[in-house]
Protein backbone atom coordinates (compact mmCIF):
# COMPACT_ATOMS: atom_id res chain seq x y z
CA UNK A 1 0.00 0.00 0.00
CA UNK A 2 1.36 3.40 -0.99
CA UNK A 3 1.08 6.28 1.47
CA UNK A 4 1.92 9.72 0.13
CA UNK A 5 3.63 11.72 2.86
CA UNK A 6 5.24 15.08 3.43
CA UNK A 7 8.47 15.37 5.35
CA UNK A 8 12.16 14.57 5.48
CA UNK A 9 12.89 11.07 4.18
CA UNK A 10 16.03 10.93 6.34
CA UNK A 11 13.73 10.86 9.38
CA UNK A 12 11.68 7.96 8.03
CA UNK A 13 10.96 4.99 10.27
CA UNK A 14 10.82 2.70 7.24
CA UNK A 15 13.12 -0.31 7.27
CA UNK A 16 14.71 0.81 3.97
CA UNK A 17 15.07 3.95 1.89
CA UNK A 18 15.30 3.79 -1.91
CA UNK A 19 16.62 6.63 -4.06
CA UNK A 20 17.65 7.29 -7.65
CA UNK A 21 21.28 7.63 -8.64
CA UNK A 22 23.73 7.20 -11.53
CA UNK A 23 26.60 4.71 -11.72
CA UNK A 24 29.65 6.19 -9.98
CA UNK A 25 27.50 9.11 -8.88
CA UNK A 26 29.58 11.59 -6.85
CA UNK A 27 26.56 11.93 -4.51
CA UNK A 28 27.18 15.65 -4.18
CA UNK A 29 23.65 17.00 -4.68
CA UNK A 30 20.17 16.56 -3.21
CA UNK A 31 19.14 13.45 -1.33
CA UNK A 32 22.21 11.52 -2.51
CA UNK A 33 24.42 14.12 -0.84
CA UNK A 34 22.46 13.88 2.41
CA UNK A 35 22.68 10.07 2.34
CA UNK A 36 26.42 10.29 1.56
CA UNK A 37 26.94 12.59 4.54
CA UNK A 38 24.85 10.47 6.90
CA UNK A 39 26.20 7.10 5.68
CA UNK A 40 29.72 7.65 4.30
CA UNK A 41 30.39 3.90 4.27
CA UNK A 42 27.47 3.46 1.85
CA UNK A 43 29.07 5.92 -0.56
CA UNK A 44 32.40 4.09 -0.42
CA UNK A 45 30.76 0.66 -0.81
CA UNK A 46 28.59 1.90 -3.70
CA UNK A 47 31.64 3.08 -5.64
CA UNK A 48 33.43 -0.19 -4.95
CA UNK A 49 30.39 -2.08 -6.31
CA UNK A 50 30.30 0.16 -9.41
CA UNK A 51 33.99 -0.45 -10.12
CA UNK A 52 33.55 -4.21 -9.68
CA UNK A 53 30.23 -4.74 -11.50
CA UNK A 54 29.93 -1.77 -13.91
CA UNK A 55 26.13 -1.61 -13.42
CA UNK A 56 23.92 -0.35 -16.19
CA UNK A 57 20.87 1.87 -15.69
CA UNK A 58 17.85 -0.10 -14.53
CA UNK A 59 19.78 -2.02 -11.88
CA UNK A 60 19.54 -1.69 -8.12
CA UNK A 61 21.98 -2.30 -5.26
CA UNK A 62 21.20 -2.63 -1.57
CA UNK A 63 23.51 -1.46 1.19
CA UNK A 64 23.13 -2.78 4.71
CA UNK A 65 24.52 -0.52 7.39
CA UNK A 66 25.81 -1.70 10.76
CA UNK A 67 23.00 0.29 12.36
CA UNK A 68 20.42 -1.89 10.60
CA UNK A 69 19.59 0.74 7.98
CA UNK A 70 19.14 -0.45 4.42
CA UNK A 71 19.55 1.86 1.45
CA UNK A 72 18.58 0.81 -2.06
CA UNK A 73 20.43 2.65 -4.79
CA UNK A 74 18.30 2.66 -7.94
CA UNK A 75 20.36 3.28 -11.08
CA UNK A 76 17.81 5.53 -12.79
CA UNK A 77 20.34 7.71 -14.61
CA UNK A 78 22.98 7.15 -17.23
CA UNK A 79 26.51 7.63 -16.01
CA UNK A 80 30.01 7.19 -17.21
CA UNK A 81 32.97 5.38 -15.84
CA UNK A 82 35.52 7.83 -17.20
CA UNK A 83 37.31 10.06 -14.72
CA UNK A 84 35.37 13.27 -14.20
CA UNK A 85 32.23 12.16 -16.03
CA UNK A 86 28.97 13.55 -14.73
CA UNK A 87 25.70 11.69 -14.13
CA UNK A 88 23.37 11.79 -17.11
CA UNK A 89 19.61 11.99 -17.32
CA UNK A 90 17.10 9.35 -16.27
CA UNK A 91 14.65 7.62 -18.59
CA UNK A 92 11.24 6.14 -17.87
CA UNK A 93 12.56 2.74 -18.98
CA UNK A 94 15.37 2.96 -16.41
CA UNK A 95 12.85 3.92 -13.69
CA UNK A 96 10.52 1.07 -14.65
CA UNK A 97 13.40 -1.43 -14.60
CA UNK A 98 14.68 -0.11 -11.26
CA UNK A 99 11.26 -0.42 -9.66
CA UNK A 100 11.06 -4.01 -10.87
CA UNK A 101 14.48 -4.66 -9.30
CA UNK A 102 13.33 -2.93 -6.11
CA UNK A 103 10.33 -5.26 -5.75
CA UNK A 104 12.69 -8.24 -6.09
CA UNK A 105 14.97 -6.84 -3.38
CA UNK A 106 12.02 -6.17 -1.08
CA UNK A 107 10.89 -9.78 -1.38
CA UNK A 108 14.37 -11.32 -1.16
CA UNK A 109 15.37 -9.24 1.86
CA UNK A 110 11.95 -9.53 3.57
CA UNK A 111 11.77 -5.75 3.87
CA UNK A 112 8.71 -4.74 5.89
CA UNK A 113 8.47 -1.05 4.88
CA UNK A 114 10.20 1.27 2.44
CA UNK A 115 10.46 5.01 1.86
CA UNK A 116 11.01 6.45 -1.60
CA UNK A 117 11.25 10.06 -2.86
CA UNK A 118 10.17 11.48 -6.21
CA UNK A 119 12.90 9.48 -7.97
CA UNK A 120 14.45 10.68 -11.23
CA UNK A 121 12.68 14.04 -11.13
CA UNK A 122 15.48 16.20 -9.73
CA UNK A 123 18.87 15.68 -11.35
CA UNK A 124 17.31 12.85 -13.39
CA UNK A 125 15.22 15.42 -15.26
CA UNK A 126 11.95 13.46 -15.58
CA UNK A 127 8.45 14.85 -15.05
CA UNK A 128 6.76 13.66 -11.84
CA UNK A 129 3.48 13.20 -13.74
CA UNK A 130 5.26 10.53 -15.83
CA UNK A 131 7.12 8.86 -12.94
CA UNK A 132 4.32 8.61 -10.35
CA UNK A 133 2.17 6.20 -12.42
CA UNK A 134 5.18 3.86 -12.66
CA UNK A 135 5.56 3.89 -8.87
CA UNK A 136 1.85 3.22 -8.46
CA UNK A 137 2.01 0.35 -10.98
CA UNK A 138 5.17 -1.33 -9.68
CA UNK A 139 4.88 -0.73 -5.93
CA UNK A 140 1.15 -0.29 -5.33
CA UNK A 141 0.39 -4.00 -5.01
CA UNK A 142 3.10 -4.69 -2.42
CA UNK A 143 1.88 -6.01 0.93
CA UNK A 144 4.07 -3.58 2.85
CA UNK A 145 3.82 0.14 3.54
CA UNK A 146 5.48 2.19 0.81
CA UNK A 147 6.01 5.76 2.01
CA UNK A 148 6.17 8.01 -1.03
CA UNK A 149 7.78 11.27 -0.02
CA UNK A 150 6.07 13.48 -2.59
CA UNK A 151 6.71 16.71 -0.69
CA UNK A 152 10.03 17.45 1.00
CA UNK A 153 9.98 19.30 4.31
CA UNK A 154 13.45 19.49 5.85
CA UNK A 155 13.60 18.39 9.48
CA UNK A 156 9.95 17.32 9.57
CA UNK A 157 9.09 13.72 10.42
CA UNK A 158 6.31 12.50 8.15
CA UNK A 159 3.22 10.81 9.52
CA UNK A 160 3.86 7.29 8.30
CA UNK A 161 0.68 5.24 8.58
CA UNK A 162 0.87 1.49 9.12
CA UNK A 163 -1.30 -1.38 7.96
C-alpha positions as a Markdown table, in Angstrom:
| # | Residue | x | y | z |
|---|---|---|---|---|
| 1 | Unk | 0.0 | 0.0 | 0.0 |
| 2 | Unk | 1.4 | 3.4 | -1.0 |
| 3 | Unk | 1.1 | 6.3 | 1.5 |
| 4 | Unk | 1.9 | 9.7 | 0.1 |
| 5 | Unk | 3.6 | 11.7 | 2.9 |
| 6 | Unk | 5.2 | 15.1 | 3.4 |
| 7 | Unk | 8.5 | 15.4 | 5.4 |
| 8 | Unk | 12.2 | 14.6 | 5.5 |
| 9 | Unk | 12.9 | 11.1 | 4.2 |
| 10 | Unk | 16.0 | 10.9 | 6.3 |
| 11 | Unk | 13.7 | 10.9 | 9.4 |
| 12 | Unk | 11.7 | 8.0 | 8.0 |
| 13 | Unk | 11.0 | 5.0 | 10.3 |
| 14 | Unk | 10.8 | 2.7 | 7.2 |
| 15 | Unk | 13.1 | -0.3 | 7.3 |
| 16 | Unk | 14.7 | 0.8 | 4.0 |
| 17 | Unk | 15.1 | 4.0 | 1.9 |
| 18 | Unk | 15.3 | 3.8 | -1.9 |
| 19 | Unk | 16.6 | 6.6 | -4.1 |
| 20 | Unk | 17.7 | 7.3 | -7.6 |
| 21 | Unk | 21.3 | 7.6 | -8.6 |
| 22 | Unk | 23.7 | 7.2 | -11.5 |
| 23 | Unk | 26.6 | 4.7 | -11.7 |
| 24 | Unk | 29.7 | 6.2 | -10.0 |
| 25 | Unk | 27.5 | 9.1 | -8.9 |
| 26 | Unk | 29.6 | 11.6 | -6.8 |
| 27 | Unk | 26.6 | 11.9 | -4.5 |
| 28 | Unk | 27.2 | 15.6 | -4.2 |
| 29 | Unk | 23.6 | 17.0 | -4.7 |
| 30 | Unk | 20.2 | 16.6 | -3.2 |
| 31 | Unk | 19.1 | 13.4 | -1.3 |
| 32 | Unk | 22.2 | 11.5 | -2.5 |
| 33 | Unk | 24.4 | 14.1 | -0.8 |
| 34 | Unk | 22.5 | 13.9 | 2.4 |
| 35 | Unk | 22.7 | 10.1 | 2.3 |
| 36 | Unk | 26.4 | 10.3 | 1.6 |
| 37 | Unk | 26.9 | 12.6 | 4.5 |
| 38 | Unk | 24.8 | 10.5 | 6.9 |
| 39 | Unk | 26.2 | 7.1 | 5.7 |
| 40 | Unk | 29.7 | 7.7 | 4.3 |
| 41 | Unk | 30.4 | 3.9 | 4.3 |
| 42 | Unk | 27.5 | 3.5 | 1.8 |
| 43 | Unk | 29.1 | 5.9 | -0.6 |
| 44 | Unk | 32.4 | 4.1 | -0.4 |
| 45 | Unk | 30.8 | 0.7 | -0.8 |
| 46 | Unk | 28.6 | 1.9 | -3.7 |
| 47 | Unk | 31.6 | 3.1 | -5.6 |
| 48 | Unk | 33.4 | -0.2 | -4.9 |
| 49 | Unk | 30.4 | -2.1 | -6.3 |
| 50 | Unk | 30.3 | 0.2 | -9.4 |
| 51 | Unk | 34.0 | -0.5 | -10.1 |
| 52 | Unk | 33.6 | -4.2 | -9.7 |
| 53 | Unk | 30.2 | -4.7 | -11.5 |
| 54 | Unk | 29.9 | -1.8 | -13.9 |
| 55 | Unk | 26.1 | -1.6 | -13.4 |
| 56 | Unk | 23.9 | -0.3 | -16.2 |
| 57 | Unk | 20.9 | 1.9 | -15.7 |
| 58 | Unk | 17.9 | -0.1 | -14.5 |
| 59 | Unk | 19.8 | -2.0 | -11.9 |
| 60 | Unk | 19.5 | -1.7 | -8.1 |
| 61 | Unk | 22.0 | -2.3 | -5.3 |
| 62 | Unk | 21.2 | -2.6 | -1.6 |
| 63 | Unk | 23.5 | -1.5 | 1.2 |
| 64 | Unk | 23.1 | -2.8 | 4.7 |
| 65 | Unk | 24.5 | -0.5 | 7.4 |
| 66 | Unk | 25.8 | -1.7 | 10.8 |
| 67 | Unk | 23.0 | 0.3 | 12.4 |
| 68 | Unk | 20.4 | -1.9 | 10.6 |
| 69 | Unk | 19.6 | 0.7 | 8.0 |
| 70 | Unk | 19.1 | -0.5 | 4.4 |
| 71 | Unk | 19.5 | 1.9 | 1.4 |
| 72 | Unk | 18.6 | 0.8 | -2.1 |
| 73 | Unk | 20.4 | 2.7 | -4.8 |
| 74 | Unk | 18.3 | 2.7 | -7.9 |
| 75 | Unk | 20.4 | 3.3 | -11.1 |
| 76 | Unk | 17.8 | 5.5 | -12.8 |
| 77 | Unk | 20.3 | 7.7 | -14.6 |
| 78 | Unk | 23.0 | 7.2 | -17.2 |
| 79 | Unk | 26.5 | 7.6 | -16.0 |
| 80 | Unk | 30.0 | 7.2 | -17.2 |
| 81 | Unk | 33.0 | 5.4 | -15.8 |
| 82 | Unk | 35.5 | 7.8 | -17.2 |
| 83 | Unk | 37.3 | 10.1 | -14.7 |
| 84 | Unk | 35.4 | 13.3 | -14.2 |
| 85 | Unk | 32.2 | 12.2 | -16.0 |
| 86 | Unk | 29.0 | 13.6 | -14.7 |
| 87 | Unk | 25.7 | 11.7 | -14.1 |
| 88 | Unk | 23.4 | 11.8 | -17.1 |
| 89 | Unk | 19.6 | 12.0 | -17.3 |
| 90 | Unk | 17.1 | 9.4 | -16.3 |
| 91 | Unk | 14.6 | 7.6 | -18.6 |
| 92 | Unk | 11.2 | 6.1 | -17.9 |
| 93 | Unk | 12.6 | 2.7 | -19.0 |
| 94 | Unk | 15.4 | 3.0 | -16.4 |
| 95 | Unk | 12.9 | 3.9 | -13.7 |
| 96 | Unk | 10.5 | 1.1 | -14.7 |
| 97 | Unk | 13.4 | -1.4 | -14.6 |
| 98 | Unk | 14.7 | -0.1 | -11.3 |
| 99 | Unk | 11.3 | -0.4 | -9.7 |
| 100 | Unk | 11.1 | -4.0 | -10.9 |
| 101 | Unk | 14.5 | -4.7 | -9.3 |
| 102 | Unk | 13.3 | -2.9 | -6.1 |
| 103 | Unk | 10.3 | -5.3 | -5.7 |
| 104 | Unk | 12.7 | -8.2 | -6.1 |
| 105 | Unk | 15.0 | -6.8 | -3.4 |
| 106 | Unk | 12.0 | -6.2 | -1.1 |
| 107 | Unk | 10.9 | -9.8 | -1.4 |
| 108 | Unk | 14.4 | -11.3 | -1.2 |
| 109 | Unk | 15.4 | -9.2 | 1.9 |
| 110 | Unk | 11.9 | -9.5 | 3.6 |
| 111 | Unk | 11.8 | -5.7 | 3.9 |
| 112 | Unk | 8.7 | -4.7 | 5.9 |
| 113 | Unk | 8.5 | -1.1 | 4.9 |
| 114 | Unk | 10.2 | 1.3 | 2.4 |
| 115 | Unk | 10.5 | 5.0 | 1.9 |
| 116 | Unk | 11.0 | 6.5 | -1.6 |
| 117 | Unk | 11.2 | 10.1 | -2.9 |
| 118 | Unk | 10.2 | 11.5 | -6.2 |
| 119 | Unk | 12.9 | 9.5 | -8.0 |
| 120 | Unk | 14.5 | 10.7 | -11.2 |
| 121 | Unk | 12.7 | 14.0 | -11.1 |
| 122 | Unk | 15.5 | 16.2 | -9.7 |
| 123 | Unk | 18.9 | 15.7 | -11.3 |
| 124 | Unk | 17.3 | 12.9 | -13.4 |
| 125 | Unk | 15.2 | 15.4 | -15.3 |
| 126 | Unk | 12.0 | 13.5 | -15.6 |
| 127 | Unk | 8.4 | 14.8 | -15.0 |
| 128 | Unk | 6.8 | 13.7 | -11.8 |
| 129 | Unk | 3.5 | 13.2 | -13.7 |
| 130 | Unk | 5.3 | 10.5 | -15.8 |
| 131 | Unk | 7.1 | 8.9 | -12.9 |
| 132 | Unk | 4.3 | 8.6 | -10.4 |
| 133 | Unk | 2.2 | 6.2 | -12.4 |
| 134 | Unk | 5.2 | 3.9 | -12.7 |
| 135 | Unk | 5.6 | 3.9 | -8.9 |
| 136 | Unk | 1.8 | 3.2 | -8.5 |
| 137 | Unk | 2.0 | 0.4 | -11.0 |
| 138 | Unk | 5.2 | -1.3 | -9.7 |
| 139 | Unk | 4.9 | -0.7 | -5.9 |
| 140 | Unk | 1.1 | -0.3 | -5.3 |
| 141 | Unk | 0.4 | -4.0 | -5.0 |
| 142 | Unk | 3.1 | -4.7 | -2.4 |
| 143 | Unk | 1.9 | -6.0 | 0.9 |
| 144 | Unk | 4.1 | -3.6 | 2.9 |
| 145 | Unk | 3.8 | 0.1 | 3.5 |
| 146 | Unk | 5.5 | 2.2 | 0.8 |
| 147 | Unk | 6.0 | 5.8 | 2.0 |
| 148 | Unk | 6.2 | 8.0 | -1.0 |
| 149 | Unk | 7.8 | 11.3 | 0.0 |
| 150 | Unk | 6.1 | 13.5 | -2.6 |
| 151 | Unk | 6.7 | 16.7 | -0.7 |
| 152 | Unk | 10.0 | 17.4 | 1.0 |
| 153 | Unk | 10.0 | 19.3 | 4.3 |
| 154 | Unk | 13.5 | 19.5 | 5.9 |
| 155 | Unk | 13.6 | 18.4 | 9.5 |
| 156 | Unk | 10.0 | 17.3 | 9.6 |
| 157 | Unk | 9.1 | 13.7 | 10.4 |
| 158 | Unk | 6.3 | 12.5 | 8.1 |
| 159 | Unk | 3.2 | 10.8 | 9.5 |
| 160 | Unk | 3.9 | 7.3 | 8.3 |
| 161 | Unk | 0.7 | 5.2 | 8.6 |
| 162 | Unk | 0.9 | 1.5 | 9.1 |
| 163 | Unk | -1.3 | -1.4 | 8.0 |
